[in-house]
Amino acid sequence: MKKIIKMVTAFVLATTVILTGSFASAKVHASNDAAKYIAGADFEAALHGQSNDGREILFALYDKNGEHIAYINDGMTHVYTSYTQTQTTLKNVGAAEKYAVEGTWEAYFFKAGDIPCLMTNDGTIYACEYLDAYTVSQVMQQD
């Protein structure tokens, strides 16, 4: 009799697991980098640029309670990171704003006539257009 009870119990337990998937449901929430890093931040400015060789960049700036946060997307990867901004002068360009990202990457913003440009520390120059906060948020949702 014990053997039959064990078999029936095992059958009911196995059926329950198979039909429900588990004993308790687990909720999985997708990671949202934007919510983690720039929630409550003020949008400052954003540029989308393309280089002569077809590379693209999206560079957006935010201020969160005095902390400067940059969103950088090169079409393949993205990062949210802190940055510092200083004024500088570039040879053959003139006045520019230098954005240093955690001491490893730099971008220089300047205008060539009416065209906003970014030049990265590897010498790549991107001809840019300004983006609004909504457009940048749409790109972030694709990350």
C-alpha positions, 0 to 999 in steps of 0.5 A: 500500500505504501508503494502505491501511495508513493507512486500516486504522490510522485505522479501528482507532483510530477504532473504539477511541476510539468503543468505549472513549470515550477512550484513558484513563479519567478518574475524577471525584469529586463535591465534598463540602463537608462532607468539606472543611470539617468533617472531623474537627470536633466537632459543637457544636449545630444549630438548624432554624428557620422564620420567620412568612413561611415562610423556613427556616434551618439553623444548625450549629456545629462546632469543629475544633481550636479553629477555629469553623465554622458551616454555614448553609443557607437551603434554597436555598444553603449555606455553611461559614464561620468565626464568633465568639461573644459574649454580648450583651443584646437590647432586649425580649429579654434575654440572647442569644448573638451569632454573627458570621459573617465580619463580614457576617452576624449571628445572635442566639440566645435563648429565648422561653419554652421555644422556642429562637429565632434572629434575624438582623441583618435582624430576621427571627426564626426559631422553632427546634428542636434537631437532632442531628449525624446529621440535619444530616449528612443535610441536608449530603448533599443539598447 
